[in-house]
Amino acid sequence: MQVGPSVAWRSEALDAAAYQATRVAHWDAIAHSGTRKRGPAGSYHRRLESIYRFLVPPGLRVLELGCGDGRLLASLAPSEGTGIDFSPMVIASARKSYPGLRFIVSDAHDLNEVNGTFDVIILSDLLHDVWDVQRLFAGLRPLCHPGTRVITNFYSRLWEAPLAVASRVGLATPVLQQNWLTVDDVTNLFHLTDFRVIRSWQEVLFPVQVPLVTPLLNRVLVRFWGIRHLALANFVVARPIDLPAASEQAPKVSVVVPARNESGNISAIFARTPEMGGGTELIFVEGHSSDDTRAAIDEAIRANPHRSARLLTQSGSGKGNAVRQGFAAATGDILMILDADMTVPPEDLPRFYEVLTSDKGEFINGVRLMYPMEEKAMRFANLIANKFFGLAFSWLLGQPVKDTLCGTKVLRRRAYQAIAANRAYFGDFDPFGDFDLLFGAAKQGLEIVDLPIRYRERSYGTTNIQRWRHGWMLLKMCIFAAGRIKFV
């Protein structure tokens, strides 16, 4: 006999309710016994806390579903923290321990009591226990703004048997029958609910605290291919796909042009840089040139009164300093870097604008290494170095980055402000600015997207890059950053 839709729906609802009731009783019993805080389970959860503290800067609005006793949420020092859990007993404990945070007894599928949007939504070890992961993800959409990050961790199926044995002998939290999801499963479920996965990786090779051994396994060896797939926890970071409404006002664009000894290119920059979006301003940051670059910029501004343009005198040295100064003075919603040598043609900038405004990425990075270059555009040694740094960065950042040193990079003002606010984590160590922005973007969980362009020969002047000295400096910066972003 065929079951009608309404009957099938009631059956599904009853099954979900029974499933939920079983889990409420199970986790209340765990909370009463305190099992989760003892032994290996405690070591595992302390490691999760340290990972989330790295991923989530303090002072954000954070929502945690399946918050348990609230310890993870509290450790992130949110400006506003909300925890959801279906266990009345654990929520009572959380409210007592952390009175400054808000805790709600609710099923994660039912978020009617949660108001507003959040900067970060955490689902830590939750996907194993929910009835309908797709419905859970879909329910998060109203709680997201364009910059929201959804971070989830869940067990690898390779650990199904070891965890079952550990729970039977009292070395791990007892578990019920649960969902076993792969990274591909979770990626697909995010796709079905209008989220896009930014990156995924593995953590925790050894969930037991043993001096020297545990840090070696969990901070170093777990980063390497072939070993990392043996880890206990899969992490996935996703963001909502945000397509602007047709009536939304086009954003204003600021193009920052660091210029040192580039006099012969200035008039062409004015002539060839297109107007984009709701208007385009050119911000020249003149870097104490030995030629007449400053006079050339002044003259071009007077000759082009129809263009919004400003001239700043660089306060320090190096392209990175010039870019930061230009971005600080910019008034646009979208920030772009254009090298004054025009080896990346200004006519290509609208392509970066289109990718960013269509929400195909959040940090658009130019790539010079895909199309053939003009004969003298890049020396062979520079080409090899660029390929090396591209591979190194892709490994360090957990996102593919083919060309780290292309001068043209584009992002929204709000994304740059988050990078600048947290710059102290890496320090002001990059005179070129490329690494500073890429590392900062990865630390903030921005989606980095490569955009291929055709790289041209310089038509005026000579490069300010000293290959061997600067190459050694870049390598040292990579090694330093590895300790701050990879082996944490």
C-alpha positions as CSV (number, residue, x, y, z in Angstrom):
1,M,0.0,0.0,0.0
2,Q,1.3,3.4,-0.9
3,V,1.8,5.9,2.0
4,G,0.4,9.3,1.4
5,P,2.6,12.4,1.9
6,S,0.9,13.6,5.1
7,V,1.2,10.1,6.7
8,A,4.8,9.9,5.6
9,W,5.5,13.3,7.1
10,R,3.9,12.4,10.5
11,S,6.0,9.2,10.5
12,E,9.1,11.2,9.9
13,A,8.2,13.6,12.6
14,L,7.6,10.8,15.1
15,D,10.9,9.1,14.2
16,A,12.7,12.4,14.7
17,A,11.0,13.1,18.0
18,A,11.9,9.6,19.3
19,Y,15.5,10.1,18.1
20,Q,15.7,13.4,19.9
21,A,14.3,12.1,23.2
22,T,16.8,9.3,23.2
23,R,19.7,11.7,22.8
24,V,18.4,14.2,25.4
25,A,18.3,11.3,28.0
26,H,21.8,10.1,26.9
27,W,23.5,13.5,27.2
28,D,21.7,14.4,30.4
29,A,23.2,11.2,31.8
30,I,26.7,12.1,30.5
31,A,26.4,15.6,32.1
32,H,25.3,14.1,35.4
33,S,28.3,11.7,35.5
34,G,30.8,14.3,34.2
35,T,32.3,11.7,31.8
36,R,33.0,14.2,29.1
37,K,35.4,16.1,31.2
38,R,37.6,13.2,32.3
39,G,40.6,11.5,30.8
40,P,41.2,11.4,27.0
41,A,37.9,13.1,26.3
42,G,39.1,16.1,28.3
43,S,42.4,16.2,26.4
44,Y,40.5,16.0,23.0
45,H,38.2,18.9,23.9
46,R,41.1,21.0,25.2
47,R,42.7,20.6,21.8
48,L,39.5,21.6,20.0
49,E,39.3,24.7,22.2
50,S,42.9,25.7,21.1
51,I,42.0,25.2,17.4
52,Y,38.8,27.3,17.7
53,R,40.6,30.1,19.5
54,F,43.0,30.2,16.5
55,L,40.1,30.3,14.0
56,V,37.9,32.8,15.9
57,P,39.3,36.2,17.0
58,P,37.9,37.5,20.3
59,G,35.1,40.1,20.3
60,L,32.8,38.6,17.6
61,R,29.2,37.6,17.8
62,V,29.3,33.8,18.1
63,L,26.6,31.2,18.0
64,E,27.3,27.6,19.0
65,L,24.9,24.8,18.3
66,G,25.3,21.8,20.6
67,C,27.2,24.0,23.0
68,G,27.2,21.4,25.9
69,D,28.6,23.0,29.1
70,G,29.5,26.2,27.3
71,R,33.2,26.0,27.9
72,L,34.2,26.2,24.2
73,L,31.9,29.2,23.6
74,A,33.3,31.0,26.6
75,S,36.9,30.3,25.7
76,L,36.4,32.4,22.5
77,A,35.7,35.6,24.4
78,P,32.8,36.7,22.2
79,S,31.3,40.1,22.4
80,E,27.9,38.4,22.3
81,G,27.8,34.6,22.7
82,T,24.7,32.4,22.3
83,G,24.7,28.6,23.0
84,I,22.0,26.1,22.0
85,D,21.7,22.6,23.3
86,F,18.8,20.2,23.7
87,S,19.9,19.0,27.1
88,P,18.3,21.0,30.0
89,M,20.9,19.7,32.4
90,V,23.9,20.8,30.4
91,I,22.3,24.2,29.7
92,A,21.6,24.7,33.4
93,S,25.3,24.0,34.1
94,A,26.4,26.4,31.3
95,R,24.2,29.2,32.6
96,K,25.7,28.8,36.1
97,S,29.3,28.7,34.9
98,Y,29.0,31.6,32.3
99,P,26.3,34.0,33.3
100,G,27.5,36.6,30.8
101,L,26.5,34.4,27.8
102,R,23.1,33.4,26.6
103,F,22.1,29.8,26.6
104,I,18.9,28.3,25.2
105,V,17.4,24.8,25.5
106,S,16.4,23.9,22.0
107,D,16.7,21.4,19.2
108,A,19.4,22.6,16.7
109,H,16.7,22.3,13.9
110,D,14.5,24.8,15.7
111,L,16.2,28.2,16.1
112,N,13.1,30.4,16.5
113,E,14.4,31.9,19.7
114,V,17.6,33.0,18.2
115,N,17.6,36.6,16.8
116,G,19.9,38.6,14.6
117,T,23.0,37.5,12.7
118,F,26.3,36.1,13.9
119,D,29.9,36.5,12.7
120,V,30.7,32.9,13.5
121,I,28.5,29.8,13.9
122,I,30.1,26.7,15.4
123,L,28.9,23.1,15.1
124,S,31.5,21.2,17.1
125,D,30.9,17.4,17.1
126,L,27.3,18.0,16.4
127,L,26.7,16.6,12.9
128,H,27.0,13.0,14.3
129,D,23.9,13.5,16.4
130,V,21.4,15.5,14.4
131,W,18.4,13.9,12.6
132,D,18.7,16.0,9.4
133,V,21.9,17.7,8.6
134,Q,20.6,19.4,5.4
135,R,17.7,20.9,7.4
136,L,20.1,22.0,10.1
137,F,22.3,23.8,7.5
138,A,19.3,25.4,5.8
139,G,18.1,26.8,9.2
140,L,21.4,28.7,9.6
141,R,20.8,30.9,6.5
142,P,18.7,33.6,8.3
143,L,21.4,33.9,11.0
144,C,24.1,34.7,8.5
145,H,25.4,38.0,7.1
146,P,27.7,38.0,4.1
147,G,30.8,37.7,6.2
148,T,29.6,34.9,8.5
149,R,31.7,31.8,8.9
150,V,30.2,28.4,9.7
151,I,32.8,26.1,11.3
152,T,32.2,22.5,11.9
153,N,34.2,19.6,13.1
154,F,33.2,15.9,13.0
155,Y,34.8,12.5,13.5
156,S,36.5,10.7,10.6
157,R,34.9,7.3,9.9
158,L,38.3,5.7,10.2
159,W,37.8,6.2,13.9
160,E,34.4,4.4,14.2
161,A,35.8,1.2,15.6
162,P,38.5,2.7,17.8
163,L,36.0,5.1,19.4
164,A,33.5,2.3,20.0
165,V,36.2,0.3,21.8
166,A,37.3,3.3,23.8
167,S,33.8,4.1,24.9
168,R,33.2,0.5,26.0
169,V,36.3,0.5,28.2
170,G,35.6,3.9,29.6
171,L,38.3,5.9,27.8
172,A,35.9,8.0,25.7
173,T,32.4,9.5,26.0
174,P,29.8,6.8,25.4
175,V,28.2,7.2,22.0
176,L,24.9,6.2,20.5
177,Q,24.4,5.1,16.9
178,Q,25.4,8.2,14.9
179,N,25.9,9.7,11.5
180,W,29.3,9.1,9.9
181,L,30.0,11.8,7.3
182,T,32.9,12.4,5.0
183,V,34.2,15.8,4.1
184,D,32.7,15.3,0.6
185,D,29.3,14.6,2.3
186,V,29.4,17.8,4.3
187,T,30.6,19.8,1.3
188,N,27.7,18.6,-0.7
189,L,25.2,19.3,2.1
190,F,26.6,22.9,2.3
191,H,26.2,23.2,-1.4
192,L,22.6,22.1,-1.3
193,T,21.8,24.8,1.3
194,D,23.5,27.7,-0.5
195,F,26.8,27.7,1.4
196,R,30.3,27.4,-0.2
197,V,33.1,25.5,1.5
198,I,36.3,27.7,1.8
199,R,38.6,25.0,3.2
200,S,38.8,21.7,5.0
201,W,41.5,19.9,6.9
202,Q,42.2,17.3,9.5
203,E,43.2,17.6,13.2
204,V,44.1,15.4,16.2
205,L,46.1,12.3,15.4
206,F,46.4,11.4,19.0
207,P,43.6,12.4,21.4
208,V,45.4,11.4,24.6
209,Q,47.7,13.8,26.4
210,V,51.3,12.4,26.5
211,P,54.2,15.0,26.9
212,L,56.2,15.6,23.8
213,V,54.4,12.9,21.8
214,T,51.0,14.6,21.6
215,P,52.3,18.0,20.4
216,L,54.5,16.3,17.8
217,L,51.6,14.3,16.4
218,N,48.8,16.9,16.7
219,R,50.7,20.1,15.7
220,V,53.3,18.8,13.2
221,L,52.8,15.4,11.7
222,V,49.0,15.9,11.2
223,R,49.9,18.6,8.6
224,F,51.5,16.3,6.1
225,W,49.8,14.4,3.3
226,G,49.4,10.7,3.8
227,I,49.4,11.1,7.6
228,R,46.7,13.7,8.0
229,H,44.0,11.4,6.7
230,L,44.5,9.2,9.8
231,A,43.3,12.1,12.1
232,L,40.3,11.9,14.3
233,A,38.6,15.2,13.4
234,N,37.7,16.7,10.1
235,F,37.2,20.5,10.1
236,V,35.2,22.4,7.4
237,V,34.8,26.2,7.1
238,A,32.0,27.5,4.9
239,R,30.3,30.8,4.1
240,P,26.9,31.8,2.8
241,I,26.6,32.5,-0.9
242,D,25.5,36.1,-1.0
243,L,24.2,37.4,-4.4
244,P,23.4,41.1,-4.3
245,A,19.8,42.2,-4.9
246,A,19.2,43.8,-8.3
247,S,18.3,47.1,-6.6
248,E,21.5,47.2,-4.5
249,Q,23.7,50.2,-5.2
250,A,26.9,49.5,-7.1
251,P,29.9,49.7,-4.7
252,K,32.5,52.5,-5.0
253,V,36.0,51.4,-5.9
254,S,39.3,52.6,-4.6
255,V,42.4,51.8,-6.7
256,V,45.6,52.2,-4.7
257,V,48.7,52.8,-6.9
258,P,52.1,52.6,-5.0
259,A,54.5,54.7,-7.2
260,R,58.2,55.0,-6.9
261,N,60.3,56.1,-9.9
262,E,57.3,55.5,-12.3
263,S,57.0,59.0,-13.9
264,G,56.6,57.6,-17.4
265,N,53.5,55.5,-16.5
266,I,51.4,58.0,-14.7
267,S,49.5,59.6,-17.6
268,A,48.7,56.1,-19.0
269,I,47.3,55.0,-15.6
270,F,44.7,57.9,-15.8
271,A,43.9,57.1,-19.4
272,R,43.6,53.3,-19.1
273,T,42.1,52.7,-15.7
274,P,38.3,52.3,-16.3
275,E,35.5,53.6,-14.1
276,M,33.9,50.8,-12.2
277,G,30.9,50.3,-10.0
278,G,29.5,53.4,-8.3
279,G,32.6,55.4,-9.1
280,T,36.4,54.9,-9.0
281,E,39.0,56.9,-7.1
282,L,42.7,56.7,-7.8
283,I,45.0,57.0,-4.8
284,F,48.6,57.4,-5.6
285,V,51.1,56.8,-2.8
286,E,54.4,58.3,-3.9
287,G,57.4,56.6,-2.4
288,H,60.2,59.2,-2.3
289,S,61.1,58.9,-6.0
290,S,64.4,60.0,-7.5
291,D,62.7,61.0,-10.7
292,D,59.8,63.4,-11.2
293,T,57.0,60.9,-10.3
294,R,55.4,63.3,-7.8
295,A,55.3,66.1,-10.3
296,A,53.9,63.8,-13.0
297,I,51.1,62.7,-10.6
298,D,50.3,66.3,-9.7
299,E,50.2,67.3,-13.4
300,A,47.9,64.3,-14.3
301,I,45.5,65.1,-11.5
302,R,45.2,68.7,-12.8
303,A,44.8,67.4,-16.4
304,N,42.0,65.0,-15.5
305,P,39.5,67.0,-13.3
306,H,36.8,64.5,-14.2
307,R,38.7,61.7,-12.4
308,S,38.6,61.3,-8.6
309,A,42.3,61.2,-7.7
310,R,44.5,61.9,-4.7
311,L,48.2,62.0,-4.1
312,L,49.7,60.9,-0.8
313,T,53.4,61.0,0.3
314,Q,54.5,57.6,1.6
315,S,55.1,57.7,5.4
316,G,57.6,54.8,5.3
317,S,59.3,52.5,2.9
318,G,58.3,49.5,0.9
319,K,55.3,48.6,-1.2
320,G,53.5,47.1,1.8
321,N,53.7,50.4,3.7
322,A,52.4,52.2,0.7
323,V,49.4,49.9,0.3
324,R,48.4,50.1,3.9
325,Q,48.6,53.9,3.8
326,G,46.5,54.0,0.6
327,F,43.9,51.5,2.0
328,A,43.6,53.6,5.2
329,A,42.8,56.7,3.1
330,A,40.5,55.0,0.7
331,T,36.8,55.7,0.7
332,G,35.6,52.9,-1.6
333,D,33.7,49.8,-0.6
334,I,36.1,47.8,-2.8
335,L,39.9,48.1,-2.5
336,M,42.2,47.3,-5.4
337,I,46.0,47.4,-5.8
338,L,47.5,48.4,-9.2
339,D,51.2,48.4,-9.7
340,A,52.4,51.6,-11.3
341,D,54.5,49.6,-13.8
342,M,51.3,48.4,-15.4
343,T,52.7,44.9,-16.0
344,V,49.1,44.0,-15.0
345,P,47.0,46.0,-17.4
346,P,44.6,48.5,-15.8
347,E,42.0,47.3,-18.3
348,D,41.9,44.0,-16.4
349,L,40.6,45.5,-13.2
350,P,36.9,45.2,-14.1
351,R,37.4,41.4,-14.2
352,F,38.4,41.5,-10.5
353,Y,35.4,43.7,-9.7
354,E,33.1,41.2,-11.4
355,V,34.4,38.2,-9.6
356,L,34.2,40.0,-6.2
357,T,30.7,41.5,-6.7
358,S,29.2,38.3,-8.0
359,D,30.4,36.6,-4.8
360,K,32.6,34.1,-6.4
361,G,35.3,34.9,-3.9
362,E,36.2,37.4,-1.1
363,F,39.9,37.9,-1.8
364,I,40.7,38.0,-5.5
365,N,44.4,37.3,-6.3
366,G,45.9,37.9,-9.7
367,V,47.8,35.0,-11.3
368,R,50.5,35.7,-13.9
369,L,51.6,32.1,-14.4
370,M,48.8,30.6,-16.5
371,Y,49.0,32.5,-19.8
372,P,52.2,33.0,-21.9
373,M,54.1,36.1,-20.8
374,E,55.8,38.7,-23.0
375,E,59.5,37.9,-23.5
376,K,61.0,40.1,-20.9
377,A,58.1,40.2,-18.4
378,M,59.6,37.9,-15.9
379,R,63.1,36.4,-15.5
380,F,63.4,32.6,-15.3
381,A,64.7,32.6,-11.7
382,N,61.7,34.8,-10.7
383,L,59.3,32.4,-12.4
384,I,60.7,29.4,-10.5
385,A,60.5,31.4,-7.2
386,N,56.9,32.3,-7.9
387,K,56.0,28.7,-8.6
388,F,57.7,27.6,-5.4
389,F,56.0,30.2,-3.2
390,G,52.7,29.3,-4.8
391,L,53.0,25.7,-3.8
392,A,54.3,26.7,-0.3
393,F,51.3,29.0,0.2
394,S,48.7,26.6,-1.0
395,W,50.0,24.2,1.7
396,L,50.3,26.8,4.4
397,L,46.9,28.4,3.8
398,G,44.9,25.3,3.0
399,Q,43.6,27.1,-0.2
400,P,45.0,27.0,-3.7
401,V,47.1,30.1,-4.4
402,K,49.0,29.8,-7.7
403,D,50.8,33.2,-7.6
404,T,51.6,34.9,-4.3
405,L,53.5,37.8,-5.7
406,C,51.2,39.2,-8.3
407,G,50.8,42.9,-7.3
408,T,47.0,43.0,-8.1
409,K,44.9,42.0,-5.2
410,V,41.2,43.0,-4.6
411,L,39.0,42.7,-1.6
412,R,36.1,44.5,0.2
413,R,36.8,47.2,2.7
414,R,35.2,45.2,5.6
415,A,37.4,42.3,4.8
416,Y,40.6,44.4,4.9
417,Q,39.5,46.1,8.1
418,A,39.3,42.6,9.8
419,I,42.8,41.8,8.5
420,A,44.2,45.2,9.7
421,A,42.5,44.8,13.1
422,N,44.3,41.4,13.6
423,R,47.6,42.3,12.0
424,A,49.4,42.1,15.3
425,Y,49.1,38.3,15.2
426,F,51.7,38.1,12.5
427,G,53.3,41.5,13.0
428,D,54.4,44.1,10.5
429,F,57.0,41.9,8.9
430,D,56.3,42.1,5.2
431,P,57.7,45.1,3.2
432,F,56.0,44.0,0.0
433,G,52.4,43.6,1.4
434,D,51.5,40.4,-0.6
435,F,52.2,38.0,2.3
436,D,50.7,40.3,4.8
437,L,47.4,40.3,2.9
438,L,47.4,36.6,2.0
439,F,48.2,35.4,5.5
440,G,45.7,37.9,7.0
441,A,43.0,36.7,4.6
442,A,43.6,33.1,5.4
443,K,43.6,33.8,9.2
444,Q,40.2,35.6,8.8
445,G,38.8,32.6,6.8
446,L,38.3,34.6,3.6
447,E,37.7,32.7,0.4
448,I,40.8,33.3,-1.8
449,V,40.2,33.0,-5.5
450,D,42.8,33.1,-8.2
451,L,42.1,35.2,-11.3
452,P,44.4,34.6,-14.3
453,I,45.7,37.7,-16.2
454,R,48.3,38.3,-18.9
455,Y,51.5,39.7,-17.6
456,R,53.2,42.4,-19.7
457,E,56.7,43.8,-20.1
458,R,57.5,46.9,-18.2
459,S,57.4,49.8,-20.6
460,Y,59.2,52.4,-18.4
461,G,61.8,52.3,-15.7
462,T,63.3,49.4,-13.9
463,T,62.0,47.0,-11.2
464,N,62.4,47.8,-7.5
465,I,62.7,44.1,-6.7
466,Q,66.2,42.7,-5.8
467,R,65.8,39.0,-6.6
468,W,68.2,37.3,-4.3
469,R,68.0,39.5,-1.2
470,H,64.2,39.8,-1.4
471,G,63.8,36.1,-2.3
472,W,65.7,35.2,0.9
473,M,63.5,37.6,2.9
474,L,60.3,36.0,1.5
475,L,61.5,32.6,2.4
476,K,62.2,33.6,6.0
477,M,58.7,35.2,6.1
478,C,57.2,31.8,5.0
479,I,59.1,29.9,7.7
480,F,58.0,32.4,10.3
481,A,54.3,32.4,9.2
482,A,54.3,28.5,9.2
483,G,54.7,28.7,12.9
484,R,51.9,31.1,13.2
485,I,49.3,29.6,10.8
486,K,50.2,26.0,10.2
487,F,51.9,24.4,13.3
488,V,49.7,26.1,15.9
